[in-house]
């Protein structure tokens, strides 16, 4: 099953309509004019900028730009031009949901047959996966029971990072990691709970949290 928590992907056709050099220059002038003055230039102002003797040539280029959906024009208005915002292609990646992770007492993470489609920018080419949170020990980190955490897969962490910790080769938990002398402190985000103090040999880092998702019903 695939859950999509992002905008739809926009797919374009195989044909790409190109602008001529004059059309591109005219479009850029309109954009710059609107940015400077807050309103569109008139046809005569465009003609004067490009040293055109007739606004008929401006009409021709405006018609071509409108046909290519670069601008819109309103009739019977002196300043009738309006820019058309380009659509954005959103690239996505599909990340597996590898099961549940405890934000409290450690529980086993069990792989399930689900995945998420996320914006590529959230991952930036890193190997990643998703876990569903159970428990409320990270509530002060704004992670609630039922949230999904995006995990960058790696076996090391910096002091203070939020990690997926594999304990004793069997249990997985979500905590912030702190290296203190010869021990490791796994700190919950809930003042009512005590941290886990463990030997470094008892811990394997399986990734760090790089994002949080919440599904609203």
N, C-alpha and C positions, 0 to 999 in steps of 0.2 A: 504494500500500500504506500502511496506517495502523498505526503502532505506538502502543500505549497504555501509558504508564508511570505510571499513576495508578489510584486506586480507581474502580470502576464508578460511573456516574451513577445516582442513585436517582430514579426517575420515580414521581410520585404520581398518583393518580386525580383525576377532576374534582370529586369530592365531598369537602368539608372539614367535619368534625364539630366544632362549636363547643361550648365549655363554658359553662354558666350562670355567673352571677356568684358564686353560692354554691359551685359546684363548683371554680371557679378559686381562690376564697379558701381552701377546704379543702385543695386541692392545694398551694398556696403555704405553708400552715401546716405540712403534712407535710414539705415540702422544707426549710423553716427549722428545724424540730424535728430532723430527721436531721443537718443541718449543725451544729447546736449540740451535740447529745448523742451523735451517732454511731449512733443507733438510732431506729426509728420509734415514733411515739406509739401508745398503745392507743386503742381506740374510745372508752373513757370519758374519756381525756385530751382527745381531740378534742371530745367533747360538752361537757366543762367549759369548754374554751377558747371555744366558740361559744354558751355558755349554753343548751345543749339539755337538755331534761328527760329524753330517752330516747335510748339508743344506736341505736334502730331507725332514726332519721333519718340517723345516721352511716352505718349499713349501706347505706341507700338511695343515698347519695352515693358511697360507696366502690364499690358495684356499678356505678354509672354511669361512674366514672372507670376502673374496670377494663375495662368494655366499650369505652371509648375508648382503651384501651391506654396510659393515663397511669401506672397503677400495677399492680402484681401483688400478690396476697394468697395467703398460705399458710394452709391450714386447720389447726386444732388448735395454733396458735401464738399466744401472748399478743400479741406484737409482730409481726404477720404481714404488714405492709405493706412493699412494696419499690417504689422508683421505677423507671420504665421510661425508659431514656435515649432521647431523641429521635434519629431518624436524621437525618443531615446530607445536604443536597443539594450535591453537588460540581459546581460549574460549571467547564466546560472550554473551552479554545480550541484550535483546530487550527493548527499552525504548519508551514510547508513546510520540507522538508529540501532545502537549496540546493546540496548537494554536499559536497566534501571541502575541508578547510583544513589547511595544514601547520603543525605545531608544530616545525618544523625548517627545512629548505630550502624556500623558497617554491614552491608549486605552484598550478596554476590551479584555481579552484573551478568545478565543472561542475554545473549544475542537474540534479536527478534527480526522478523522479515518485514521491516518498514524502512522508509527513507524520507529525507527532506530535500526539497529543492530550495537553495538559498542563493542570494546574489554572490557572484564570484568575488566581489570586493571584500566580502566578510572573511574570506579564506586567504586571498592573495597567494594562491598557488601552493599553500601548505597542505600537507596530508591531515585530514580532519575527520571527525565523526561526531555523532550526537548521542547524548544520554538523557534519560528522563529522571528527574529528581524526585526522591521520596524523603519526606521528613522536613523539619523546619530549623535545623541547626545553623543554616546560613541565611536566616531571615533578615538579619541586619546588613547582609550583602545584597539585599533585594532579590534573593532567590527563594522562591516559595515552593511548597509541595506541589508537584504537577508541572513545574516549569521544565523547559528543555535547555540544556547547556551545550554549547558548541565547543568541542575540544580539539586543540591542535595536538597532534600526536607527537610526543617526544619524551625522552627518558631523563631529562634534567629540568631544573627549574631555578629561578632566581629567588633570593630571600623575599618572602612576602607574597609570592604569586599563589593564585588559587589553582590547586592541582587535583588530578585524579590519582589517588594513592592506592596502590595494591599492597595489602598488608598480609604478611605470612603466606604469600602465594595463593590466597583464597578469597579474601574479602576486599571490597573496593569501597572507598569513601571519598567525599568531596570536602576539602579543607584548605585553608591557607597554610603554607609551609614556612617554618622558621628554623634555621640551623643555629643551634645553641650549644657551644662546647662540643662534646662528643655525642650529643643527642639531637633528635629531631622533634620539634613541636608541631603538631597538626592542630591548628586553631579553628574552632567553630565560630560562626558569626551569630552566636546566641549567648548572652551573658549568663543564662541559667545552666549552661553546659560547660563541662571542664574540658580542657585540651587533652589530646592524646600525646603522651611523651613516649617515644619509642627509640629503639636502636636503629641506626642507619641500615644495618643489614636486614632488618625486618621490613624494609620499605622498598617498593619499586614505583617510580614515577611513570605513569602511563600517558600523561598529557597535561596541558594547562588550559584553563578556561579562557576563551577569546570572545565569547558572546553568549547571550541569554535570550531565549524566546519564550513567549507566553501565549497560550491559546485561550481566547475568550469565547465562551459559549454564547 
